[in-house]
Amino acid sequence: MALVDDDPAVRHALSFAFETVGIAVDAFSDAEAALRCRDRGEWRCLVLDQKLPGMSGLELLTQLRAEGVTAPTILITTHPSRETKARALAAGVEIVEKPLLDNELSKKVRAFVADPAH
């Protein structure tokens, strides 16, 4: 899976949590770093922070889709605007709101990674 979040603490905590259950994580601090990754075809799921330096999570997703990345995507954000919710819905993206206090994100990622259709 790919994880893009500019907060090092969030990035580390989520990477650690997913790796302890056997999910390999490519973690990036910004959209540009994710776009430079050559192993994008390996990603079974994307977890993108909406508020990133440079391009947003949804802008990153648009670019990845244009380049053929079809992995299911979860957008993580705090208090998403109506516009963000509408854009995410139109893109087929689920939103999980921060703070990430329950297991909602973990359940969604595990379901996406386990589903052979993805």
Backbone bond lengths (Angstrom), bond angles and torsions (degrees), N, CA, C in turn:
res aa  C-N    CA-C-N  psi(-1)  N-CA   C-N-CA  omega(-1)  CA-C   N-CA-C  phi
1 M - - - 1.437 - - 1.517 108.98 -
2 A 1.312 115.75 159.45 1.458 120.99 174.88 1.522 108.74 -111.85
3 L 1.313 115.26 137.46 1.455 122.85 177.24 1.515 107.66 -124.95
4 V 1.336 116.82 123.30 1.460 120.87 178.31 1.523 107.90 -123.43
5 D 1.337 115.30 111.09 1.460 121.49 178.81 1.528 107.66 -151.86
6 D 1.320 116.79 131.92 1.464 120.19 -176.59 1.528 113.64 -79.52
7 D 1.313 117.82 -10.58 1.467 121.18 179.12 1.530 108.67 -87.15
8 P 1.333 117.75 112.07 1.466 119.64 -176.45 1.524 113.66 -59.32
9 A 1.327 117.74 -34.63 1.467 120.29 -179.96 1.528 111.01 -66.61
10 V 1.326 116.70 -43.82 1.467 120.89 178.17 1.521 109.47 -64.96
11 R 1.313 116.39 -46.39 1.465 121.54 -179.13 1.533 110.68 -58.26
12 H 1.326 116.60 -46.56 1.465 120.55 -179.58 1.527 111.18 -65.98
13 A 1.318 116.99 -46.61 1.470 120.66 -177.27 1.532 111.25 -62.49
14 L 1.321 116.65 -45.00 1.470 119.41 -179.53 1.527 110.79 -68.69
15 S 1.314 116.76 -42.16 1.476 119.35 178.11 1.525 110.30 -58.54
16 F 1.326 115.93 -47.87 1.462 120.69 179.98 1.527 110.72 -59.94
17 A 1.325 116.75 -46.76 1.468 120.56 -177.78 1.527 111.51 -60.79
18 F 1.318 117.34 -44.26 1.465 119.74 -178.90 1.525 111.84 -72.26
19 E 1.317 116.93 -38.77 1.465 119.56 -179.93 1.524 111.82 -66.50
20 T 1.345 118.17 -31.33 1.466 120.17 178.92 1.525 112.16 -68.26
21 V 1.338 117.55 -19.92 1.469 120.38 176.36 1.531 111.14 -103.69
22 G 1.334 116.33 15.55 1.453 120.40 173.08 1.512 116.84 87.62
23 I 1.320 117.86 14.86 1.456 121.03 178.75 1.525 108.40 -100.98
24 A 1.326 116.14 116.29 1.468 120.58 178.80 1.523 108.92 -69.94
25 V 1.329 116.07 137.23 1.461 121.73 -175.69 1.527 110.15 -124.49
26 D 1.335 115.40 127.04 1.458 121.63 166.43 1.524 104.73 -98.84
27 A 1.328 117.54 111.95 1.464 121.80 -175.11 1.524 109.95 -106.87
28 F 1.338 115.56 136.24 1.455 122.12 -177.42 1.528 109.89 -133.94
29 S 1.335 115.72 147.24 1.459 120.77 -179.14 1.522 112.99 -89.13
30 D 1.335 117.01 -14.09 1.467 119.44 178.40 1.524 110.07 -156.20
31 A 1.316 115.04 168.71 1.462 121.51 -176.68 1.520 111.80 -63.20
32 E 1.305 116.91 -40.42 1.457 120.70 -177.34 1.519 111.30 -61.01
33 A 1.323 117.54 -40.08 1.468 120.98 178.41 1.531 110.34 -64.12
34 A 1.324 116.85 -40.74 1.467 119.79 178.11 1.528 110.87 -64.45
35 L 1.311 116.78 -39.04 1.462 120.19 -179.63 1.533 112.18 -67.66
36 R 1.312 117.04 -25.59 1.471 120.50 178.08 1.526 112.84 -78.48
37 C 1.333 117.85 -15.02 1.459 121.68 -177.27 1.528 110.21 -66.08
38 R 1.306 116.08 133.11 1.470 121.66 -178.63 1.532 112.45 -87.93
39 D 1.324 118.05 -15.73 1.462 121.76 -174.66 1.520 113.35 -96.59
40 R 1.322 117.93 28.99 1.465 120.58 -175.39 1.525 113.53 -61.84
41 G 1.311 117.61 -26.68 1.459 120.68 179.12 1.520 113.15 -67.71
42 E 1.316 117.47 -15.17 1.462 123.01 179.90 1.529 112.40 -83.73
43 W 1.315 117.27 -17.05 1.463 120.61 -174.62 1.517 111.37 -70.19
44 R 1.328 116.40 126.44 1.465 122.30 177.53 1.526 111.87 -97.06
45 C 1.325 116.15 -11.55 1.458 121.83 -177.80 1.523 108.01 -162.06
46 L 1.336 115.93 146.97 1.459 121.88 175.35 1.521 108.71 -117.25
47 V 1.320 116.93 134.26 1.455 122.27 171.59 1.520 105.25 -121.36
48 L 1.330 115.18 111.87 1.459 121.19 -173.30 1.516 110.96 -120.08
49 D 1.323 115.85 128.50 1.461 120.61 171.73 1.531 106.66 -74.33
50 Q 1.307 117.78 137.06 1.464 120.01 179.85 1.523 111.89 -71.37
51 K 1.325 116.17 -40.32 1.473 119.79 -175.98 1.520 109.72 -97.01
52 L 1.319 114.92 95.37 1.458 122.37 179.74 1.520 108.85 -119.04
53 P 1.326 117.51 156.69 1.471 118.51 172.88 1.534 108.29 -67.16
54 G 1.307 116.97 142.61 1.469 119.06 -177.25 1.514 109.71 81.43
55 M 1.320 116.67 -121.39 1.468 119.73 -179.32 1.524 111.23 -84.97
56 S 1.323 116.01 151.52 1.465 121.89 -179.50 1.529 110.37 -77.37
57 G 1.312 115.37 171.04 1.456 120.49 176.95 1.518 112.39 -59.24
58 L 1.330 117.51 -42.49 1.467 119.96 179.43 1.527 111.59 -69.96
59 E 1.322 117.41 -34.32 1.469 119.68 175.16 1.534 110.34 -66.02
60 L 1.320 116.59 -40.01 1.458 121.08 175.64 1.524 109.89 -60.70
61 L 1.311 116.83 -45.19 1.460 120.28 -179.98 1.528 110.91 -59.84
62 T 1.321 117.11 -42.64 1.467 120.56 178.52 1.526 110.39 -57.49
63 Q 1.319 116.03 -44.34 1.471 121.19 179.75 1.532 110.69 -65.27
64 L 1.333 116.81 -44.52 1.463 120.09 179.82 1.528 111.44 -63.57
65 R 1.322 117.26 -41.74 1.470 120.64 177.79 1.529 110.50 -61.82
66 A 1.339 116.53 -41.20 1.465 120.78 178.57 1.530 111.27 -62.88
67 E 1.322 116.22 -26.07 1.465 121.25 179.89 1.525 112.25 -96.30
68 G 1.333 116.99 10.08 1.455 121.09 172.99 1.512 117.15 93.55
69 V 1.322 119.09 5.82 1.464 121.57 177.91 1.532 107.98 -80.96
70 T 1.323 116.36 119.60 1.461 120.81 -174.77 1.529 113.73 -114.36
71 A 1.321 117.41 7.04 1.464 120.96 -176.70 1.526 110.91 -57.31
72 P 1.337 117.29 142.71 1.459 119.73 175.66 1.526 109.47 -60.60
73 T 1.339 114.71 149.60 1.460 119.54 -169.71 1.517 111.82 -130.56
74 I 1.333 114.01 141.80 1.460 122.17 174.41 1.520 106.60 -122.21
75 L 1.313 115.68 129.00 1.459 122.18 177.24 1.515 107.89 -99.17
76 I 1.337 116.83 128.36 1.457 120.02 176.02 1.526 107.77 -109.90
77 T 1.321 115.29 133.34 1.458 119.99 -176.86 1.521 110.17 -163.38
78 T 1.304 114.81 163.83 1.459 121.63 176.08 1.523 108.48 -103.62
79 H 1.298 117.11 128.61 1.461 123.05 176.83 1.534 112.44 46.36
80 P 1.335 117.27 68.12 1.464 119.02 -179.37 1.531 111.35 -64.42
81 S 1.319 115.57 139.37 1.462 120.72 177.50 1.525 109.59 -72.31
82 R 1.313 116.06 166.93 1.474 120.01 176.42 1.519 110.22 -60.50
83 E 1.332 116.11 -38.97 1.462 120.22 179.14 1.526 110.85 -62.71
84 T 1.330 116.79 -44.34 1.462 120.34 178.93 1.520 110.32 -62.71
85 K 1.325 116.63 -44.06 1.466 120.17 178.30 1.531 110.95 -60.65
86 A 1.319 117.25 -43.31 1.464 121.20 179.99 1.524 111.30 -65.11
87 R 1.326 116.39 -43.79 1.467 119.93 179.51 1.527 111.26 -65.35
88 A 1.324 116.65 -39.58 1.462 120.39 178.27 1.525 110.68 -65.15
89 L 1.306 117.24 -44.22 1.460 121.86 178.35 1.529 110.32 -59.98
90 A 1.326 116.33 -45.83 1.467 120.71 -179.90 1.527 111.74 -62.76
91 A 1.328 116.66 -30.68 1.466 121.09 -179.28 1.531 112.24 -88.54
92 G 1.334 117.29 -2.63 1.458 120.40 -178.65 1.515 113.29 74.24
93 V 1.324 115.56 29.79 1.460 121.92 -175.85 1.520 109.79 -105.63
94 E 1.320 115.58 136.00 1.459 120.06 175.00 1.519 108.95 -87.34
95 I 1.321 116.40 147.89 1.464 121.62 176.70 1.517 109.03 -111.81
96 V 1.324 115.51 132.84 1.462 122.11 170.42 1.517 105.35 -119.11
97 E 1.318 115.57 122.64 1.460 119.70 -175.71 1.524 111.87 -84.51
98 K 1.332 114.14 141.01 1.458 122.22 172.85 1.516 107.48 -81.12
99 P 1.302 119.65 150.66 1.455 126.28 2.38 1.532 111.15 -73.66
100 L 1.306 115.93 148.99 1.456 123.22 -176.93 1.524 108.81 -86.51
101 L 1.326 116.21 76.22 1.463 120.98 -171.60 1.515 114.56 -92.62
102 D 1.320 118.05 -21.23 1.456 118.74 -179.53 1.526 108.98 -113.60
103 N 1.294 117.06 -165.10 1.464 121.21 -176.80 1.523 113.40 -95.80
104 E 1.318 118.10 13.62 1.462 120.72 -176.26 1.531 112.10 -56.85
105 L 1.328 117.70 -48.75 1.468 120.57 -179.44 1.521 110.19 -62.41
106 S 1.308 117.29 -46.60 1.463 121.13 -179.26 1.525 111.67 -59.60
107 K 1.319 117.25 -43.99 1.468 121.15 179.58 1.522 111.15 -61.72
108 K 1.326 117.15 -43.68 1.463 120.66 -178.87 1.531 111.18 -66.57
109 V 1.318 117.06 -44.83 1.465 120.44 179.58 1.520 110.17 -62.42
110 R 1.311 117.15 -46.88 1.467 120.30 -178.95 1.524 111.17 -61.75
111 A 1.318 117.80 -37.85 1.462 120.61 177.85 1.534 110.86 -66.20
112 F 1.320 116.90 -43.45 1.463 120.00 179.09 1.525 111.83 -64.23
113 V 1.313 116.64 -43.39 1.460 120.79 -177.59 1.528 111.02 -68.81
114 A 1.322 117.33 -35.25 1.455 121.66 -178.30 1.523 112.70 -78.31
115 D 1.314 119.15 -21.24 1.461 122.95 -175.33 1.528 110.04 -77.34
116 P 1.332 118.33 113.38 1.458 120.47 -178.39 1.529 113.04 -65.89
117 A 1.319 118.26 -15.89 1.470 120.87 178.64 1.525 111.17 -71.74
118 H 1.331 116.78 -17.50 1.456 120.36 179.27 1.488 107.29 -100.89
